[in-house]
Amino acid sequence: MRLLKSTAIIGSMTLLSRILGLLRDILWAKYLGASAINDALLTATKLPNLFRRMFAEGAFNAAFVPMYARRLEGEGEDVAENFAGEAMAALTMLVALIVIVFQLTMPWTLNLIGGGLDKVAGPNGLVPYDLAVLYARITMPYLMLMSLAALFSGMLNTRSYFALAAFVPTLLNVVWITALMWPGTGQLPTETLALYLAVLMTLSGVLQAGFLLYGLKRSKIRIPLKWPKLTPNVRRLWQLGVPGLIAAGITHINLMVSHTIATFQTGAASWLYYADRLYQLPLGMIGIAMGVALLPSLSRSLRAGDEDGAMHTLNRAAEIAAFLTIPAAVALFTVPELLISTLFERGRFFSSDSLQAGKALRMFALGLPGFVLLKVLAPTFFAREDTRTPMIFASISALANLVIGATLFFTVGFYGLALATSIAAWGNVICLAYVQRKQGHFVMDARLLSRLPRIGLAALIMGGALWWLEARVAPLRTGDIIWDYFVVGAMCGLGIVIYFATAMTIRAFGLADIKDAFRKG
């Protein structure tokens, strides 16, 4: 498998999704701002989205893909299809129970992630917590649909059909953007608009699962319907999947912890959300794409007994991740307020909101390389069917995030939550890397060790250029959305040119490396 090519396919589709998501959030900020109602809607979407990200990017990549691939390549099509049917039946039953429990207990369980929402009526006579309960009940079925979509995506990815599985998440953004651009949207009360968005989230889940099912059919991949049974295959799947669910979802668990604490300050959950959306752009494009493409490649190398090949793949993955992620982190740290204000500052989103969200984005940027490295290191354990080790470190990381985040929230302010998330991510990376090195599964080669400092230097030079340009670009903005986007986009484009030119000059990376990755990856 060509790692860079696979990453490029997934990354390009994820980039499309992130760009559409950015457009959605621009409209979202315009109509909902950083209000208490927006905090309620964000809280309602957190539950299904947490599980969606953990299933789609974690548990089923960690457990299902290696097991499905082994049966497909070693035991044949029929055995693999039978296993997929057993997995779908067990998954459907488990997730259905989770959804039902949350629906019945929502007035109480929502306290886990929204305990700080106001439980008394505001000036508009509405109770933010009650609205969050209503919205959450509407969005919870999305969890069922996305869990099935994760299974379908895993089957397609195992057979190297990456494009459709990577494209499908864009449908949620398309549906939401259509609603936000619909004539008369601006005249709707914010609580009514939030209600419509909650309904459309679940409806988009039907579309996503349906598209993937259609893709399986077009690819002649069969998935038989079965009654749920605790077969040996299913038992092994859960043994691997539950720890993987916790381990691979650590970023999202940490973000959930941050959101829960943030609800104790009106507007803080929204500020963190808008900052999160910007740093999720490079994280989604690079980290998630890398993780999805890396696991099947490692699994194949290890099944063939090619430890050297697996080591080479990991080093090149870390190199590519560093080359793409470090400059993104430097840019987000250097000019966060300019980016936030240009993208979101209009309608009900004010300059004071840009300032606060910019503080959070700067703290998230510190952890961006760590978040991406988690996507590189974790598949090394998963490919060896070791989900327990990442789970242990993920649990420790989540606990550290909770303690540090709560401490910083009540001392330095809400943006301390973002800093705590970054600290927890780096702690997790250090622990995983230490174990990998001790086991001899990942040792940085000479090429990686020599290029990391060069990549860092090129990124810092770019950061200095962006800092100098910011003071000259900011006054050029006029409030016209197209002109402002052009001006800031030109600044970012110049920063990219400076980075690549510097990287080529000091030999941090080159065109030959890209050709080599396509040929050997």
N, C-alpha and C positions, 0 to 999 in steps of 0.2 A: 504494500500500500504506500502511496506517495503522500507522506504526512503533510507537506506544505500545500500540495494540491487539494487534499481533502479539507485541510484547515481553511484554504481560500474559498472553497465552495460553501462550506458552512458559515465562514466568517462573512462572506458577501451577503448571504441571505439574512444572517443575523444583523449585519449592518443596515440592510433595508428595513428590518423590523425596528431597529433602534432609531433610525431616522424618522420613520413613521411615528414611533413612540414619542420622539422629541416634538414633532408637529402636534401630536395629540396633547402633550403636556403644555405646549405653548397656548393652545386653545383652552385647556383645562385651567391654567393659571388665569387666563383672561376672564373666564366666567365664574370660577369658584374661588380663585385667590388663595389666601392662607387662612380661611375662615374656619369657624368651629364646625360648620357643616362639611367642609372639605376634610377636616380631621376625622369626622365620623365616617365619611365614605371611604377614605384611605384605610381606616381601621377595618371596615367591613371587607375590603378586598385583600387584606393581609392574610387571613386564614387560608382561603383556597390558593392564593398565590404562593404562600410558604410551602404548602404541600406540592403544588404544581412544580415549583423549581426543584424541590428535593427529589421528587419522583423522576421528573424529566431529565434533570442534570445529575442526579445522584444515585438513588437506589437501583433503578433499572439499568443504568450504565454500569454500576458497580456489580450487580448480581446477575441480572437477566442476560446481558449481552455475552459475557464469557460462557455461561451455561448453554445458551442458545447456539452460539458459534461452535462450541465443542460438539454438540449433537448434530449440527448441520454438516460439519466437515468430517466428523469421525463416524457418525452412525446413520447419516442419510436424511433425506428430506422428510420422510414420514415421521421419524422419531422426533425431529425438530418441531414439526407442526403439532404433534401430539403434546409435546412439552409446552408450546406456546398456548395451546388450548387450556391445559391445566392451569398455567400461570394466569391467564385472563379470568378464568372462573374464580380462582382464589382471590385475585386482586379485586374483582368486582364485588364479591361478598364483603371483603374487609372494608373497602372504601365506602360501600353503601352503609355499613354499620356506623362508621365514623360520621358520615353526613347526617344520619338519622339522630345520633346522639347529640351532635352539635345543634341540630334544629330544635330538639326538645329542650335543651339546656341553655340555649343561646343567651337568655337574659342574665344568666350567672357566669357562664364560661367566657363570655366576651370580656369579662373583667381581666382575663389573663393577658390580653393585648390592648385593652382600652379602658383600664381601670381609672385612668386619670381624666377621662372625658366628663364634662359637666353633667350632673344628674338632676339639675334644676333648670327650669325654663329660662332661656335667654330673653333679650329684648323683643325678639320676634315671636315669643310664646312657645318655641320649640325646645325640646330637651335633646341635646346632642347625643347622649348615650342611647336614648330610645331610638333615635334615627339610625344609629349604628347597628343596633339589634335588628331593625327592620331590613336594612340594606344587607347585613350579613346573612340573614335567612334567605334572601334572594340569590346571593352569590355562591352559597355553599355547594349547590349542585355542580358548579364549575369544576370542583375538585374531582368528582366522579369522571366527568368528561375528559379532564386533563390526565388523569391516571391512565385511562384507556389509551389516550393519545401517546403517552410516554411508552407504553408497551408496543403500540404500532410503530412508533418511531425507532425503538430499539431493534425491531425486526428489519426495518428498512435499512438502518445504519449498518447492521451486521453484514448485509449483502451489498454494502457500499452504495446504496441509493440515498445519498445525503441531502440532495437538493430539496425534495418535497418536505421532508421532516423539518428542515431548517426554515423553509418558507412559511409553513402553516401558522406559526405564532404571529405573523404579520396580520392575520385576519382579525384578531382582536382590535388591533390599532385601526384597521380600515373601518371596522364597524363603529368604533368610538369617534373617529374623525368625522365620518359621515354624519353622525348624530350631532356633533358639536358645530358642524358647518351648516346644518339644516336651517333654512330660513325661520327666524323667530326664536332661535335658541337663546339669544341674549335677553329676550323679554320674559323668559321663564323664571319663576322663583328658584333660588339655588337648591332648596330641598327637593323640588320637583325634578330639576335637571339631574341631581344626584341619584334620585330614584330610577330615572330612565337609564342612566349609565350602569347602574347595578343590574337591571334587567338585561341590558344588551351584553353585559359581560358573560352571563350564562348562555345566552343565545349564540354568542360567538364560539362557545365551547362545542356546541352542536356542529357548527360549521367545521371547526378544526378536526374533531374526531371523524366526521364524515369524509373530509378530504383525504385523510390518512387511510381510512378504510378503503376508499376508492383507489388510492395508490397501491395498496396491497393487492387488490383485485387485478389492477392493470398489470402488475408485476408477476401475476400468477402465484402469489404467496397465499397459501391457505391457512386459516386459523379456525379449527373446528370448535363448535360450541360444546361445552361440557358442564356437568354439575360440579360444584365445588367439592373437592376431596383433598384430604391431607396425605397426598401421595409422597413417596420418597423425594421425588423431584421438587414438589412444592415445599416440603419441609426444608430441603437444602436451600431453596430460593429464599425462604424467610430467614434462615440462619445467616445467610450472607447479606440479605437485603436490609434487615432492620439496623444492623450496625452501619451499613453503607448509607442508609437514609440519614442517620445522625451525622456521620463523618462528612459526607459530600455536601450536606446542607448547612455546614457550619457558618458560612457567610450569611446565609439567610436567617439562621437562628439568631446570630448576633444582631442582624438588622431588626429582627422582631423584638429582641430585648430592648434595643435602642428606641424603637417605636413605642413600646409599652411605657417606658419611663418618660418619653417625650410628651405623652398625652397629658401629663400633669402640668404642662405649660401650654396655654392656648397659642396655636400657630406653630409650635415647635415641630410637631409631627409633619406639617406641611413643608416647613423649611428643610427638614431632613429629606423629605420625599423628593423635592425638586433638585437638591444637591445629589441625591442618590441617582436620579435619572441621568445626570450628566456623566457621572463616573461609571455608570452601568454601560455606557456606549462603548468605551474601549474594553471593559471587562467582558461584556457579552460577545463582542466581535472577536477578541483574541482568546480570552480565558476559556469560555464555554466551548468555542469552536475547537480550540486545541485539545481540551479534555475529551470531547466527543470523538475526534479523529484519532487521538492517541491510544485510547483503550483497545480497540480492535487490532491496531498495529502491534502493540505490546503483547496482546494475547497470542497472536500468531507467532511472534518471535519466540515466546516462551514455550509454546507447544512444540515448536521445532527444536527446542533445546539451544537456541541461539542467544546466549546471554550477552555476548559481545554486541550483537545486533541491537538488542534491547537497550544496552548501555549507550550505544551510539545514538539511538533514536531519542533517548531521554536528554542527552546533552544538547542535541540539535534543537529539541523542543524548548529547553530552557533558554538557549541562545536566541531563538526566534522570539520567544515570549519577552525576554529582556529588551531586545532591539525595538520591539513595537510598544512595550508597556512603559518603560522608563521615561521616554520623552512625553508620553501622554500624561504621566503623573506629574512631571515637572511643569507642563503647560497648565494643568488644572490647579496646581499649587500657586503658580505665578500670577495668573490673571482670572481668578474665580469670579470676582464681583462683576468684571466686565462681561464675561460670558453669561452669567445669570441675568444681569440687567438687560442685555441685548436680546436674549431669548424670551424672557418671561415678563418683563416689566411693562405691563399695560393692563387696562381694565381694572379688575379688583386686586391685581398684584402690584404692590407699591415699591418705591425705592428702599424703604425700610426693610421690606421683605427680601429684596436683592442682597442687601448688606448682611442680613442674618443667614440666608442660604449660602452666601459666599463663604462665610466662616466655616460652615459645615463641610462645604466642598473641599476647602483647603485641607481639612483634617482627613477626609476620605482619601484625598490624593496621596497622602503619606502611606496609605496601606494598599494602594492599587497594585503595585508589583507583587506584594504578598498574596493578594486575592488570586492573581493569575497563577502564581507559582503553586498554589494549592491545587489548581486544576491540572498542573503538570505532575506534581508529586503523588497525588492520591491515586491516579490510575495505575501506578507501579504496584501498589498494594492490591488493588482490585483485580488486576490481571493475574495475580497469584492467589486469588480468592481469600485474601486476608483483609477483611473489613473490620476486624476487631481493633487492630492497632490504630488506624485513623479515627475510629470511634472514641477510643480512650482520650486521645489528644484533643479531639473536637469537643468532648465534654469538658475537659479542663479549660480549653479556650473559651467556651461559652460561659463557664463560671467566672473566669477572669474578666470577661467582657461585662458581665453583670455587676461585679464588685467595682471595677474601675469606672464603668459608665455611670453607675449610681453616685459614686463619690465625686466624679468630675461634674456631673449634672448639678449637684447641689453646692458646688464650690466655684467652678469657673463659668458654668453656664451650659446651655443645651448642646452646644457644639462639642463639648467634652464627650458626648455620646459617640460622635463620629470618630473622635480620636481613640476612644476605648476600643471601637470596632477594629480600627487599623492596628492597634497594639496587639489585640487578640489574634488577628490574622497572622502577623509576623511571628508571634509566639508559636502558633501552630506549625508554620512553615519550618521554623528552626528545629522543632521536635521531630517532624517527619523526615527532614533532611539528615538529622543526626542518626536516626534509626536506619535509614537507607544506606548511609555511608558505613555504619557499623556492620550491617548485613552484607555489604559489598554489592548492593544492587544499584547504587548510584554514586559514582565518584566523578567529580568534575574533571574533564580532560584538559590538556594543556591549551587547546584552542579556546575553550570556554573561559578558562581562567585569564587568558591574555586579552580576550575581547570585552569582558565585562567592564573593566576600568575605562576602556575606550568608548564604549557605549554611554557610560555615565558622563564622561567628559563632553561628548557631543551633545548630550541632552542638556547639560548645564550651560553650554555656549548658546544653545537655542533658547533656554530659559532667560538668559541675560538679554538676548535680543528682544524677546517678547516683553520683558520688563521695560526696556527702553521704548519700544513701540507703543505700549499701552498709553503712556502719557500723551502721545501725539495722536493716537487714534481716537481716544475717548471724546475729545472736543469736536471731532468731525461728525459725530452722530447728530442727526437732526430730529429723530422721532419717527421718521418715515421707515417703516419696517423693512422694505426692500433695500433701501440705501444702507441702513444700519447693518443688515445682514451681510451686504456686500463688503462694507468697510471692515467689519470684524472678521469675515471669512477670508478677505485678502490678507489680513494680518496673520491669521492662523496658517494660511497657505504659504506665506513667506517664511514663517517659523519652520514649517515642514521642509521647505527647500534648504534652509540653513542647516537643519539637522542632518538631512541626507547628504548634503555636500560635505559637511564636517565629518560625518561617519565614513564617507568614501575616502576622504583625504587622509584620515588617521587610521584607515583600514579596520574600522570597527565592524564593517559588513560590506559586502560587495555583490555585484550582479552575479559573479561566479558562484557565490554561496546559494543564491536562489536557484540557479540551474542545477547545482549539486543536490539541493534538497529535493527538487522534482525528480531527479534521476535515481537517488539512493534512498529517499525518505520512506 
